[in-house]
């Protein structure tokens, strides 16, 4: 699954357009490498978002098969790691 779709599907960001803008700005990296929107994520990858007040990292636990995941099931798909 593309990283922009994944960020939106697992409710890390509210909309896919926001995820795409973040990727174009170069603030999203996958496994330590700055990613483009078309980059595919796999189970076990670490996705890091560099915000102005620090960064947050997320571990891919599962790839969703639907367009969005209910917020109550978010923990089954993504694990928030300690910020860097």
PyMOL Python script that loads the backbone (N, CA, C, O; Angstrom):
from pymol import cmd

cmd.read_pdbstr("""\
ATOM      1  N   UNK A   1       0.843  -1.177   0.000  1.00  0.00           N
ATOM      2  CA  UNK A   1       0.000   0.000   0.000  1.00  0.00           C
ATOM      3  C   UNK A   1       0.890   1.242   0.000  1.00  0.00           C
ATOM      4  O   UNK A   1       1.921   1.280   0.671  1.00  0.00           O
ATOM      5  N   UNK A   2       0.480   2.246  -0.754  1.00  0.00           N
ATOM      6  CA  UNK A   2       1.239   3.501  -0.806  1.00  0.00           C
ATOM      7  C   UNK A   2       1.245   4.167   0.566  1.00  0.00           C
ATOM      8  O   UNK A   2       0.280   4.056   1.322  1.00  0.00           O
ATOM      9  N   UNK A   3       2.329   4.855   0.878  1.00  0.00           N
ATOM     10  CA  UNK A   3       2.460   5.463   2.199  1.00  0.00           C
ATOM     11  C   UNK A   3       1.406   6.549   2.423  1.00  0.00           C
ATOM     12  O   UNK A   3       0.915   6.694   3.542  1.00  0.00           O
ATOM     13  N   UNK A   4       1.048   7.311   1.396  1.00  0.00           N
ATOM     14  CA  UNK A   4       0.021   8.348   1.588  1.00  0.00           C
ATOM     15  C   UNK A   4      -1.339   7.727   1.891  1.00  0.00           C
ATOM     16  O   UNK A   4      -2.082   8.245   2.725  1.00  0.00           O
ATOM     17  N   UNK A   5      -1.671   6.632   1.229  1.00  0.00           N
ATOM     18  CA  UNK A   5      -2.933   5.931   1.511  1.00  0.00           C
ATOM     19  C   UNK A   5      -2.907   5.317   2.907  1.00  0.00           C
ATOM     20  O   UNK A   5      -3.907   5.353   3.624  1.00  0.00           O
ATOM     21  N   UNK A   6      -1.767   4.755   3.289  1.00  0.00           N
ATOM     22  CA  UNK A   6      -1.641   4.118   4.600  1.00  0.00           C
ATOM     23  C   UNK A   6      -1.825   5.140   5.715  1.00  0.00           C
ATOM     24  O   UNK A   6      -2.554   4.879   6.673  1.00  0.00           O
ATOM     25  N   UNK A   7      -1.173   6.304   5.608  1.00  0.00           N
ATOM     26  CA  UNK A   7      -1.293   7.339   6.643  1.00  0.00           C
ATOM     27  C   UNK A   7      -2.742   7.761   6.837  1.00  0.00           C
ATOM     28  O   UNK A   7      -3.181   7.984   7.966  1.00  0.00           O
ATOM     29  N   UNK A   8      -3.478   7.870   5.754  1.00  0.00           N
ATOM     30  CA  UNK A   8      -4.873   8.265   5.843  1.00  0.00           C
ATOM     31  C   UNK A   8      -5.759   7.117   6.308  1.00  0.00           C
ATOM     32  O   UNK A   8      -6.676   7.332   7.102  1.00  0.00           O
ATOM     33  N   UNK A   9      -5.504   5.904   5.831  1.00  0.00           N
ATOM     34  CA  UNK A   9      -6.355   4.752   6.160  1.00  0.00           C
ATOM     35  C   UNK A   9      -6.301   4.394   7.638  1.00  0.00           C
ATOM     36  O   UNK A   9      -7.317   3.996   8.207  1.00  0.00           O
ATOM     37  N   UNK A  10      -5.137   4.526   8.272  1.00  0.00           N
ATOM     38  CA  UNK A  10      -5.010   4.145   9.680  1.00  0.00           C
ATOM     39  C   UNK A  10      -5.178   5.343  10.623  1.00  0.00           C
ATOM     40  O   UNK A  10      -4.863   5.256  11.809  1.00  0.00           O
ATOM     41  N   UNK A  11      -5.672   6.444  10.090  1.00  0.00           N
ATOM     42  CA  UNK A  11      -6.020   7.631  10.887  1.00  0.00           C
ATOM     43  C   UNK A  11      -4.822   8.312  11.543  1.00  0.00           C
ATOM     44  O   UNK A  11      -4.953   8.870  12.633  1.00  0.00           O
ATOM     45  N   UNK A  12      -3.660   8.273  10.898  1.00  0.00           N
ATOM     46  CA  UNK A  12      -2.521   9.055  11.395  1.00  0.00           C
ATOM     47  C   UNK A  12      -2.733  10.510  10.987  1.00  0.00           C
ATOM     48  O   UNK A  12      -2.455  11.420  11.768  1.00  0.00           O
ATOM     49  N   UNK A  13      -3.225  10.736   9.765  1.00  0.00           N
ATOM     50  CA  UNK A  13      -3.630  12.069   9.306  1.00  0.00           C
ATOM     51  C   UNK A  13      -5.094  11.988   8.894  1.00  0.00           C
ATOM     52  O   UNK A  13      -5.612  10.908   8.610  1.00  0.00           O
ATOM     53  N   UNK A  14      -5.762  13.157   8.867  1.00  0.00           N
ATOM     54  CA  UNK A  14      -7.201  13.156   8.617  1.00  0.00           C
ATOM     55  C   UNK A  14      -7.560  12.879   7.160  1.00  0.00           C
ATOM     56  O   UNK A  14      -8.533  12.178   6.884  1.00  0.00           O
ATOM     57  N   UNK A  15      -6.780  13.426   6.227  1.00  0.00           N
ATOM     58  CA  UNK A  15      -7.105  13.267   4.812  1.00  0.00           C
ATOM     59  C   UNK A  15      -5.871  12.870   4.019  1.00  0.00           C
ATOM     60  O   UNK A  15      -4.744  13.188   4.398  1.00  0.00           O
ATOM     61  N   UNK A  16      -6.098  12.174   2.916  1.00  0.00           N
ATOM     62  CA  UNK A  16      -4.990  11.736   2.073  1.00  0.00           C
ATOM     63  C   UNK A  16      -4.262  12.930   1.455  1.00  0.00           C
ATOM     64  O   UNK A  16      -3.050  12.875   1.245  1.00  0.00           O
ATOM     65  N   UNK A  17      -4.996  14.013   1.161  1.00  0.00           N
ATOM     66  CA  UNK A  17      -4.343  15.193   0.588  1.00  0.00           C
ATOM     67  C   UNK A  17      -3.345  15.787   1.570  1.00  0.00           C
ATOM     68  O   UNK A  17      -2.297  16.288   1.163  1.00  0.00           O
ATOM     69  N   UNK A  18      -3.661  15.735   2.863  1.00  0.00           N
ATOM     70  CA  UNK A  18      -2.735  16.212   3.890  1.00  0.00           C
ATOM     71  C   UNK A  18      -1.478  15.338   3.887  1.00  0.00           C
ATOM     72  O   UNK A  18      -0.360  15.846   3.969  1.00  0.00           O
ATOM     73  N   UNK A  19      -1.674  14.023   3.793  1.00  0.00           N
ATOM     74  CA  UNK A  19      -0.539  13.105   3.749  1.00  0.00           C
ATOM     75  C   UNK A  19       0.332  13.375   2.524  1.00  0.00           C
ATOM     76  O   UNK A  19       1.560  13.377   2.619  1.00  0.00           O
ATOM     77  N   UNK A  20      -0.302  13.601   1.375  1.00  0.00           N
ATOM     78  CA  UNK A  20       0.438  13.876   0.146  1.00  0.00           C
ATOM     79  C   UNK A  20       1.242  15.160   0.269  1.00  0.00           C
ATOM     80  O   UNK A  20       2.395  15.214  -0.160  1.00  0.00           O
ATOM     81  N   UNK A  21       0.638  16.202   0.856  1.00  0.00           N
ATOM     82  CA  UNK A  21       1.359  17.466   1.065  1.00  0.00           C
ATOM     83  C   UNK A  21       2.560  17.277   1.986  1.00  0.00           C
ATOM     84  O   UNK A  21       3.624  17.852   1.752  1.00  0.00           O
ATOM     85  N   UNK A  22       2.390  16.469   3.034  1.00  0.00           N
ATOM     86  CA  UNK A  22       3.495  16.212   3.957  1.00  0.00           C
ATOM     87  C   UNK A  22       4.635  15.487   3.245  1.00  0.00           C
ATOM     88  O   UNK A  22       5.808  15.785   3.469  1.00  0.00           O
ATOM     89  N   UNK A  23       4.282  14.543   2.394  1.00  0.00           N
ATOM     90  CA  UNK A  23       5.295  13.806   1.643  1.00  0.00           C
ATOM     91  C   UNK A  23       6.022  14.709   0.651  1.00  0.00           C
ATOM     92  O   UNK A  23       7.235  14.590   0.479  1.00  0.00           O
ATOM     93  N   UNK A  24       5.286  15.617  -0.007  1.00  0.00           N
ATOM     94  CA  UNK A  24       5.914  16.557  -0.940  1.00  0.00           C
ATOM     95  C   UNK A  24       6.864  17.500  -0.213  1.00  0.00           C
ATOM     96  O   UNK A  24       7.869  17.931  -0.779  1.00  0.00           O
ATOM     97  N   UNK A  25       6.548  17.824   1.043  1.00  0.00           N
ATOM     98  CA  UNK A  25       7.392  18.720   1.839  1.00  0.00           C
ATOM     99  C   UNK A  25       8.632  18.016   2.378  1.00  0.00           C
ATOM    100  O   UNK A  25       9.550  18.668   2.874  1.00  0.00           O
ATOM    101  N   UNK A  26       8.663  16.701   2.284  1.00  0.00           N
ATOM    102  CA  UNK A  26       9.836  15.958   2.733  1.00  0.00           C
ATOM    103  C   UNK A  26       9.909  15.722   4.228  1.00  0.00           C
ATOM    104  O   UNK A  26      10.997  15.508   4.762  1.00  0.00           O
ATOM    105  N   UNK A  27       8.769  15.756   4.921  1.00  0.00           N
ATOM    106  CA  UNK A  27       8.788  15.556   6.374  1.00  0.00           C
ATOM    107  C   UNK A  27       8.440  14.126   6.784  1.00  0.00           C
ATOM    108  O   UNK A  27       8.440  13.803   7.972  1.00  0.00           O
ATOM    109  N   UNK A  28       8.144  13.271   5.804  1.00  0.00           N
ATOM    110  CA  UNK A  28       7.804  11.878   6.097  1.00  0.00           C
ATOM    111  C   UNK A  28       8.935  10.984   5.595  1.00  0.00           C
ATOM    112  O   UNK A  28       9.385  11.104   4.456  1.00  0.00           O
ATOM    113  N   UNK A  29       9.382  10.087   6.471  1.00  0.00           N
ATOM    114  CA  UNK A  29      10.404   9.130   6.051  1.00  0.00           C
ATOM    115  C   UNK A  29       9.956   7.719   6.415  1.00  0.00           C
ATOM    116  O   UNK A  29       9.245   7.507   7.397  1.00  0.00           O
ATOM    117  N   UNK A  30      10.387   6.763   5.603  1.00  0.00           N
ATOM    118  CA  UNK A  30      10.102   5.354   5.836  1.00  0.00           C
ATOM    119  C   UNK A  30      11.440   4.660   6.041  1.00  0.00           C
ATOM    120  O   UNK A  30      12.294   4.663   5.153  1.00  0.00           O
ATOM    121  N   UNK A  31      11.617   4.067   7.212  1.00  0.00           N
ATOM    122  CA  UNK A  31      12.868   3.396   7.579  1.00  0.00           C
ATOM    123  C   UNK A  31      14.075   4.326   7.436  1.00  0.00           C
ATOM    124  O   UNK A  31      15.147   3.899   7.007  1.00  0.00           O
ATOM    125  N   UNK A  32      13.895   5.601   7.798  1.00  0.00           N
ATOM    126  CA  UNK A  32      14.999   6.557   7.789  1.00  0.00           C
ATOM    127  C   UNK A  32      15.282   7.210   6.457  1.00  0.00           C
ATOM    128  O   UNK A  32      16.208   8.016   6.365  1.00  0.00           O
ATOM    129  N   UNK A  33      14.524   6.898   5.418  1.00  0.00           N
ATOM    130  CA  UNK A  33      14.732   7.477   4.091  1.00  0.00           C
ATOM    131  C   UNK A  33      13.513   8.324   3.740  1.00  0.00           C
ATOM    132  O   UNK A  33      12.379   7.852   3.827  1.00  0.00           O
ATOM    133  N   UNK A  34      13.748   9.589   3.340  1.00  0.00           N
ATOM    134  CA  UNK A  34      12.642  10.474   2.972  1.00  0.00           C
ATOM    135  C   UNK A  34      11.860   9.829   1.837  1.00  0.00           C
ATOM    136  O   UNK A  34      12.427   9.387   0.838  1.00  0.00           O
ATOM    137  N   UNK A  35      10.537   9.787   2.017  1.00  0.00           N
ATOM    138  CA  UNK A  35       9.683   9.034   1.096  1.00  0.00           C
ATOM    139  C   UNK A  35       8.887   9.938   0.169  1.00  0.00           C
ATOM    140  O   UNK A  35       8.572  11.081   0.501  1.00  0.00           O
ATOM    141  N   UNK A  36       8.568   9.394  -1.006  1.00  0.00           N
ATOM    142  CA  UNK A  36       7.626  10.025  -1.919  1.00  0.00           C
ATOM    143  C   UNK A  36       6.262   9.375  -1.682  1.00  0.00           C
ATOM    144  O   UNK A  36       6.173   8.317  -1.058  1.00  0.00           O
ATOM    145  N   UNK A  37       5.205  10.011  -2.180  1.00  0.00           N
ATOM    146  CA  UNK A  37       3.845   9.506  -1.958  1.00  0.00           C
ATOM    147  C   UNK A  37       3.649   8.105  -2.522  1.00  0.00           C
ATOM    148  O   UNK A  37       2.828   7.342  -2.012  1.00  0.00           O
ATOM    149  N   UNK A  38       4.389   7.760  -3.561  1.00  0.00           N
ATOM    150  CA  UNK A  38       4.210   6.457  -4.207  1.00  0.00           C
ATOM    151  C   UNK A  38       4.964   5.329  -3.510  1.00  0.00           C
ATOM    152  O   UNK A  38       4.840   4.171  -3.911  1.00  0.00           O
ATOM    153  N   UNK A  39       5.744   5.644  -2.475  1.00  0.00           N
ATOM    154  CA  UNK A  39       6.522   4.623  -1.757  1.00  0.00           C
ATOM    155  C   UNK A  39       5.573   3.637  -1.088  1.00  0.00           C
ATOM    156  O   UNK A  39       4.622   4.042  -0.419  1.00  0.00           O
ATOM    157  N   UNK A  40       5.828   2.359  -1.265  1.00  0.00           N
ATOM    158  CA  UNK A  40       5.004   1.332  -0.634  1.00  0.00           C
ATOM    159  C   UNK A  40       5.515   1.040   0.772  1.00  0.00           C
ATOM    160  O   UNK A  40       6.722   1.038   1.014  1.00  0.00           O
ATOM    161  N   UNK A  41       4.589   0.793   1.695  1.00  0.00           N
ATOM    162  CA  UNK A  41       4.962   0.391   3.049  1.00  0.00           C
ATOM    163  C   UNK A  41       4.618  -1.081   3.218  1.00  0.00           C
ATOM    164  O   UNK A  41       3.698  -1.601   2.586  1.00  0.00           O
ATOM    165  N   UNK A  42       5.374  -1.734   4.079  1.00  0.00           N
ATOM    166  CA  UNK A  42       5.158  -3.143   4.362  1.00  0.00           C
ATOM    167  C   UNK A  42       5.110  -3.326   5.878  1.00  0.00           C
ATOM    168  O   UNK A  42       5.505  -2.437   6.633  1.00  0.00           O
ATOM    169  N   UNK A  43       4.626  -4.474   6.308  1.00  0.00           N
ATOM    170  CA  UNK A  43       4.565  -4.777   7.738  1.00  0.00           C
ATOM    171  C   UNK A  43       5.981  -4.731   8.305  1.00  0.00           C
ATOM    172  O   UNK A  43       6.904  -5.328   7.750  1.00  0.00           O
ATOM    173  N   UNK A  44       6.139  -4.014   9.418  1.00  0.00           N
ATOM    174  CA  UNK A  44       7.440  -3.891  10.063  1.00  0.00           C
ATOM    175  C   UNK A  44       8.156  -2.594   9.749  1.00  0.00           C
ATOM    176  O   UNK A  44       9.128  -2.258  10.426  1.00  0.00           O
ATOM    177  N   UNK A  45       7.706  -1.847   8.736  1.00  0.00           N
ATOM    178  CA  UNK A  45       8.337  -0.573   8.399  1.00  0.00           C
ATOM    179  C   UNK A  45       8.079   0.459   9.498  1.00  0.00           C
ATOM    180  O   UNK A  45       7.064   0.405  10.193  1.00  0.00           O
ATOM    181  N   UNK A  46       9.012   1.394   9.639  1.00  0.00           N
ATOM    182  CA  UNK A  46       8.871   2.498  10.582  1.00  0.00           C
ATOM    183  C   UNK A  46       8.653   3.773   9.779  1.00  0.00           C
ATOM    184  O   UNK A  46       9.509   4.163   8.985  1.00  0.00           O
ATOM    185  N   UNK A  47       7.513   4.424   9.982  1.00  0.00           N
ATOM    186  CA  UNK A  47       7.176   5.668   9.298  1.00  0.00           C
ATOM    187  C   UNK A  47       7.343   6.800  10.309  1.00  0.00           C
ATOM    188  O   UNK A  47       6.731   6.784  11.377  1.00  0.00           O
ATOM    189  N   UNK A  48       8.181   7.785   9.962  1.00  0.00           N
ATOM    190  CA  UNK A  48       8.454   8.907  10.865  1.00  0.00           C
ATOM    191  C   UNK A  48       7.964  10.196  10.223  1.00  0.00           C
ATOM    192  O   UNK A  48       8.205  10.452   9.043  1.00  0.00           O
ATOM    193  N   UNK A  49       7.269  11.006  11.025  1.00  0.00           N
ATOM    194  CA  UNK A  49       6.798  12.314  10.567  1.00  0.00           C
ATOM    195  C   UNK A  49       7.487  13.369  11.424  1.00  0.00           C
ATOM    196  O   UNK A  49       7.388  13.345  12.651  1.00  0.00           O
ATOM    197  N   UNK A  50       8.188  14.300  10.764  1.00  0.00           N
ATOM    198  CA  UNK A  50       8.899  15.371  11.467  1.00  0.00           C
ATOM    199  C   UNK A  50       7.974  16.586  11.564  1.00  0.00           C
ATOM    200  O   UNK A  50       7.751  17.289  10.579  1.00  0.00           O
ATOM    201  N   UNK A  51       7.440  16.822  12.767  1.00  0.00           N
ATOM    202  CA  UNK A  51       6.615  17.996  13.011  1.00  0.00           C
ATOM    203  C   UNK A  51       7.521  19.135  13.479  1.00  0.00           C
ATOM    204  O   UNK A  51       8.704  18.923  13.743  1.00  0.00           O
ATOM    205  N   UNK A  52       6.962  20.344  13.580  1.00  0.00           N
ATOM    206  CA  UNK A  52       7.754  21.486  14.027  1.00  0.00           C
ATOM    207  C   UNK A  52       8.249  21.300  15.467  1.00  0.00           C
ATOM    208  O   UNK A  52       9.345  21.743  15.811  1.00  0.00           O
ATOM    209  N   UNK A  53       7.448  20.650  16.295  1.00  0.00           N
ATOM    210  CA  UNK A  53       7.817  20.462  17.707  1.00  0.00           C
ATOM    211  C   UNK A  53       8.264  19.031  17.977  1.00  0.00           C
ATOM    212  O   UNK A  53       7.865  18.439  18.980  1.00  0.00           O
ATOM    213  N   UNK A  54       9.078  18.475  17.103  1.00  0.00           N
ATOM    214  CA  UNK A  54       9.570  17.119  17.299  1.00  0.00           C
ATOM    215  C   UNK A  54       9.022  16.182  16.238  1.00  0.00           C
ATOM    216  O   UNK A  54       8.385  16.617  15.278  1.00  0.00           O
ATOM    217  N   UNK A  55       9.270  14.908  16.416  1.00  0.00           N
ATOM    218  CA  UNK A  55       8.821  13.948  15.419  1.00  0.00           C
ATOM    219  C   UNK A  55       8.088  12.796  16.098  1.00  0.00           C
ATOM    220  O   UNK A  55       8.249  12.552  17.294  1.00  0.00           O
ATOM    221  N   UNK A  56       7.281  12.095  15.306  1.00  0.00           N
ATOM    222  CA  UNK A  56       6.575  10.920  15.788  1.00  0.00           C
ATOM    223  C   UNK A  56       6.866   9.775  14.842  1.00  0.00           C
ATOM    224  O   UNK A  56       6.926   9.953  13.626  1.00  0.00           O
ATOM    225  N   UNK A  57       7.045   8.609  15.412  1.00  0.00           N
ATOM    226  CA  UNK A  57       7.309   7.420  14.612  1.00  0.00           C
ATOM    227  C   UNK A  57       6.188   6.408  14.811  1.00  0.00           C
ATOM    228  O   UNK A  57       5.631   6.279  15.901  1.00  0.00           O
ATOM    229  N   UNK A  58       5.874   5.703  13.747  1.00  0.00           N
ATOM    230  CA  UNK A  58       4.812   4.717  13.763  1.00  0.00           C
ATOM    231  C   UNK A  58       5.323   3.434  13.128  1.00  0.00           C
ATOM    232  O   UNK A  58       6.000   3.471  12.101  1.00  0.00           O
ATOM    233  N   UNK A  59       5.001   2.308  13.736  1.00  0.00           N
ATOM    234  CA  UNK A  59       5.380   1.012  13.181  1.00  0.00           C
ATOM    235  C   UNK A  59       4.170   0.407  12.485  1.00  0.00           C
ATOM    236  O   UNK A  59       3.072   0.381  13.040  1.00  0.00           O
ATOM    237  N   UNK A  60       4.378  -0.078  11.273  1.00  0.00           N
ATOM    238  CA  UNK A  60       3.305  -0.701  10.496  1.00  0.00           C
ATOM    239  C   UNK A  60       3.109  -2.121  11.028  1.00  0.00           C
ATOM    240  O   UNK A  60       4.008  -2.955  10.927  1.00  0.00           O
ATOM    241  N   UNK A  61       1.930  -2.392  11.596  1.00  0.00           N
ATOM    242  CA  UNK A  61       1.624  -3.722  12.118  1.00  0.00           C
ATOM    243  C   UNK A  61       0.845  -4.560  11.113  1.00  0.00           C
ATOM    244  O   UNK A  61       1.050  -5.769  11.007  1.00  0.00           O
ATOM    245  N   UNK A  62      -0.059  -3.901  10.371  1.00  0.00           N
ATOM    246  CA  UNK A  62      -0.862  -4.574   9.357  1.00  0.00           C
ATOM    247  C   UNK A  62      -1.131  -3.586   8.233  1.00  0.00           C
ATOM    248  O   UNK A  62      -1.068  -2.372   8.426  1.00  0.00           O
ATOM    249  N   UNK A  63      -1.429  -4.118   7.071  1.00  0.00           N
ATOM    250  CA  UNK A  63      -1.849  -3.287   5.948  1.00  0.00           C
ATOM    251  C   UNK A  63      -3.369  -3.426   5.843  1.00  0.00           C
ATOM    252  O   UNK A  63      -3.871  -4.533   5.652  1.00  0.00           O
ATOM    253  N   UNK A  64      -4.113  -2.311   5.968  1.00  0.00           N
ATOM    254  CA  UNK A  64      -5.573  -2.411   5.892  1.00  0.00           C
ATOM    255  C   UNK A  64      -6.049  -2.806   4.496  1.00  0.00           C
ATOM    256  O   UNK A  64      -5.432  -2.445   3.494  1.00  0.00           O
ATOM    257  N   UNK A  65      -7.143  -3.544   4.442  1.00  0.00           N
ATOM    258  CA  UNK A  65      -7.711  -3.954   3.167  1.00  0.00           C
ATOM    259  C   UNK A  65      -8.860  -3.042   2.751  1.00  0.00           C
ATOM    260  O   UNK A  65      -9.343  -3.123   1.622  1.00  0.00           O
ATOM    261  N   UNK A  66      -9.298  -2.177   3.660  1.00  0.00           N
ATOM    262  CA  UNK A  66     -10.379  -1.246   3.359  1.00  0.00           C
ATOM    263  C   UNK A  66      -9.817   0.170   3.241  1.00  0.00           C
ATOM    264  O   UNK A  66      -8.660   0.421   3.580  1.00  0.00           O
ATOM    265  N   UNK A  67     -10.653   1.092   2.756  1.00  0.00           N
ATOM    266  CA  UNK A  67     -10.215   2.471   2.548  1.00  0.00           C
ATOM    267  C   UNK A  67      -9.846   3.151   3.862  1.00  0.00           C
ATOM    268  O   UNK A  67      -8.863   3.889   3.926  1.00  0.00           O
ATOM    269  N   UNK A  68     -10.626   2.906   4.904  1.00  0.00           N
ATOM    270  CA  UNK A  68     -10.320   3.467   6.218  1.00  0.00           C
ATOM    271  C   UNK A  68     -10.549   2.418   7.293  1.00  0.00           C
ATOM    272  O   UNK A  68     -11.304   1.462   7.114  1.00  0.00           O
ATOM    273  N   UNK A  69      -9.879   2.627   8.403  1.00  0.00           N
ATOM    274  CA  UNK A  69      -9.989   1.732   9.550  1.00  0.00           C
ATOM    275  C   UNK A  69     -10.720   2.495  10.650  1.00  0.00           C
ATOM    276  O   UNK A  69     -10.392   3.654  10.903  1.00  0.00           O
ATOM    277  N   UNK A  70     -11.701   1.881  11.309  1.00  0.00           N
ATOM    278  CA  UNK A  70     -12.349   2.574  12.436  1.00  0.00           C
ATOM    279  C   UNK A  70     -11.316   2.947  13.501  1.00  0.00           C
ATOM    280  O   UNK A  70     -10.388   2.184  13.770  1.00  0.00           O
ATOM    281  N   UNK A  71     -11.483   4.111  14.095  1.00  0.00           N
ATOM    282  CA  UNK A  71     -10.516   4.579  15.088  1.00  0.00           C
ATOM    283  C   UNK A  71     -10.362   3.607  16.250  1.00  0.00           C
ATOM    284  O   UNK A  71      -9.303   3.555  16.876  1.00  0.00           O
ATOM    285  N   UNK A  72     -11.396   2.844  16.541  1.00  0.00           N
ATOM    286  CA  UNK A  72     -11.311   1.871  17.637  1.00  0.00           C
ATOM    287  C   UNK A  72     -10.380   0.715  17.291  1.00  0.00           C
ATOM    288  O   UNK A  72      -9.876   0.043  18.190  1.00  0.00           O
ATOM    289  N   UNK A  73     -10.145   0.474  16.004  1.00  0.00           N
ATOM    290  CA  UNK A  73      -9.277  -0.625  15.578  1.00  0.00           C
ATOM    291  C   UNK A  73      -7.892  -0.152  15.139  1.00  0.00           C
ATOM    292  O   UNK A  73      -7.102  -0.947  14.631  1.00  0.00           O
ATOM    293  N   UNK A  74      -7.592   1.124  15.326  1.00  0.00           N
ATOM    294  CA  UNK A  74      -6.314   1.694  14.876  1.00  0.00           C
ATOM    295  C   UNK A  74      -5.112   0.958  15.469  1.00  0.00           C
ATOM    296  O   UNK A  74      -4.109   0.762  14.784  1.00  0.00           O
ATOM    297  N   UNK A  75      -5.206   0.552  16.730  1.00  0.00           N
ATOM    298  CA  UNK A  75      -4.071  -0.094  17.408  1.00  0.00           C
ATOM    299  C   UNK A  75      -3.685  -1.435  16.784  1.00  0.00           C
ATOM    300  O   UNK A  75      -2.569  -1.907  16.998  1.00  0.00           O
ATOM    301  N   UNK A  76      -4.571  -2.050  16.028  1.00  0.00           N
ATOM    302  CA  UNK A  76      -4.245  -3.314  15.376  1.00  0.00           C
ATOM    303  C   UNK A  76      -3.408  -3.098  14.116  1.00  0.00           C
ATOM    304  O   UNK A  76      -2.774  -4.031  13.623  1.00  0.00           O
ATOM    305  N   UNK A  77      -3.407  -1.872  13.597  1.00  0.00           N
ATOM    306  CA  UNK A  77      -2.720  -1.587  12.333  1.00  0.00           C
ATOM    307  C   UNK A  77      -1.458  -0.755  12.509  1.00  0.00           C
ATOM    308  O   UNK A  77      -0.550  -0.837  11.682  1.00  0.00           O
ATOM    309  N   UNK A  78      -1.384   0.043  13.568  1.00  0.00           N
ATOM    310  CA  UNK A  78      -0.251   0.945  13.750  1.00  0.00           C
ATOM    311  C   UNK A  78       0.127   1.012  15.225  1.00  0.00           C
ATOM    312  O   UNK A  78      -0.740   1.013  16.099  1.00  0.00           O
ATOM    313  N   UNK A  79       1.421   1.069  15.491  1.00  0.00           N
ATOM    314  CA  UNK A  79       1.917   1.234  16.853  1.00  0.00           C
ATOM    315  C   UNK A  79       2.709   2.529  16.906  1.00  0.00           C
ATOM    316  O   UNK A  79       3.665   2.711  16.151  1.00  0.00           O
ATOM    317  N   UNK A  80       2.305   3.440  17.811  1.00  0.00           N
ATOM    318  CA  UNK A  80       3.027   4.705  17.935  1.00  0.00           C
ATOM    319  C   UNK A  80       4.256   4.479  18.805  1.00  0.00           C
ATOM    320  O   UNK A  80       4.155   4.004  19.936  1.00  0.00           O
ATOM    321  N   UNK A  81       5.411   4.824  18.262  1.00  0.00           N
ATOM    322  CA  UNK A  81       6.669   4.659  18.977  1.00  0.00           C
ATOM    323  C   UNK A  81       7.042   5.992  19.625  1.00  0.00           C
ATOM    324  O   UNK A  81       6.475   7.031  19.285  1.00  0.00           O
ATOM    325  N   UNK A  82       7.985   5.962  20.548  1.00  0.00           N
ATOM    326  CA  UNK A  82       8.442   7.189  21.183  1.00  0.00           C
ATOM    327  C   UNK A  82       9.071   8.103  20.146  1.00  0.00           C
ATOM    328  O   UNK A  82       9.810   7.644  19.275  1.00  0.00           O
ATOM    329  N   UNK A  83       8.776   9.411  20.237  1.00  0.00           N
ATOM    330  CA  UNK A  83       9.354  10.378  19.306  1.00  0.00           C
ATOM    331  C   UNK A  83      10.856  10.478  19.464  1.00  0.00           C
ATOM    332  O   UNK A  83      11.420  10.146  20.507  1.00  0.00           O
ATOM    333  N   UNK A  84      11.490  10.947  18.396  1.00  0.00           N
ATOM    334  CA  UNK A  84      12.951  11.053  18.413  1.00  0.00           C
ATOM    335  C   UNK A  84      13.382  12.379  18.968  1.00  0.00           C
ATOM    336  O   UNK A  84      14.579  12.650  19.059  1.00  0.00           O
TER     337      UNK A  84
END
""", "prot")
cmd.dss("prot")
cmd.show_as("cartoon", "prot")
cmd.util.cbc("prot")
cmd.orient("prot")
